[in-house]
Amino acid sequence: MKRLKGFLTEEDNDKSKPRPKKEASKKKPDTKNSRKQSKGKDDKQYVSLMDEYKRMRQHDRQEANALHHKALHLRRNGDVSKDAVTAAAYI
């Protein structure tokens, strides 16, 4: 432990080397993921199907299941972004 008198008169004898600065790595944007997170051409149709499904499931279970299967098929085989899937989950 240092004493106050010695601390005030002590010179800076730090002989440690400073850390080298890291170069900022330039990441290439992942075109597949960035495209999927933007807008897909089937987004509106998917969201409307999910909206109709969520309203229909209270009244007619069979029709609701048919709509849900259409929406899932569109999601798997169509161009639906992750944002649209998230939006449909919060309807």
PyMOL commands that set and color helices and strands:
alter all, ss='L'
color gray80, all
select helices_A, chain A and resi 4-9+31-37+43-56+61-77+82-89
alter helices_A, ss='H'
color red, helices_A
deselect
rebuild
show_as cartoon
